[in-house]
Amino acid sequence: MAIIVNLDVMMAKRKISLNELAEKVGITNANLSILKTGKAKAVRFSTLEAICRELKCQPGDILEFREE
């Protein structure tokens, strides 16, 4: 897939665990894990907004486009 998810990088920079972020964002650990591993086929803007709010980052810090 040409969209790379760098959520794990941002979480490490902010020193926040998957469980903690999932609780603060209001989604399940399983759904956040699917997003973190790049297996998600879609992400709601409301979820992306909540993640960015908690990590104090921009969507471009989490999502990246790479030519295949």
Secondary structure as the mmCIF struct_conf table of DSSP 4:
data_model
#
loop_
_struct_conf.conf_type_id
_struct_conf.id
_struct_conf.beg_label_comp_id
_struct_conf.beg_label_asym_id
_struct_conf.beg_label_seq_id
_struct_conf.end_label_comp_id
_struct_conf.end_label_asym_id
_struct_conf.end_label_seq_id
STRN STRN1 ILE A 3 VAL A 5
HELX_RH_AL_P HELX_RH_AL_P1 LEU A 7 ARG A 14
TURN_TY1_P TURN_TY1_P1 LYS A 15 LYS A 15
HELX_RH_AL_P HELX_RH_AL_P2 LEU A 18 VAL A 25
TURN_TY1_P TURN_TY1_P2 GLY A 26 GLY A 26
BEND BEND1 ILE A 27 ILE A 27
HELX_RH_AL_P HELX_RH_AL_P3 ASN A 29 LYS A 36
TURN_TY1_P TURN_TY1_P3 THR A 37 GLY A 38
BEND BEND2 LYS A 41 LYS A 41
HELX_RH_AL_P HELX_RH_AL_P4 PHE A 45 LEU A 55
TURN_TY1_P TURN_TY1_P4 LYS A 56 LYS A 56
HELX_RH_AL_P HELX_RH_AL_P5 PRO A 59 ILE A 62
STRN STRN2 LEU A 63 PHE A 65
#
